[in-house]
Amino acid sequence: MDTPSSSIGPGLGAFIAFFVLAVVLWLLMRNMNGRMRRMAYKEQQRVADMEAEEAQREAAKGEKPTRPGSEGEPPQEADRADPAP
């Protein structure tokens, strides 16, 4: 009697499909990482621009720019749980 084998695997097609999905996932993660990094840099630039404008406005008024800790205020610590990349 010739019985069919019960140990048939997924085969080459499944391996190729899995490999293609893995490569696509890697490319998507790489793209997302670049976009997130770009967003962080843009946010840092936006904050720096806002601080510069505020300093210019205060300088035009003749006031000294205030900084945390300059008038007895405790300095604010950076958020250590979510550092900017």
Secondary structure, 3 states (H helix, E strand, C coil): CCCCCCCCCCHHHHHHHHHHHHHHHHHHHHHHHHHHHHHHHHHHHHHHHHHHHHHHHHHHHCCCCCCCCCCCCCCCCCCCCCCCC
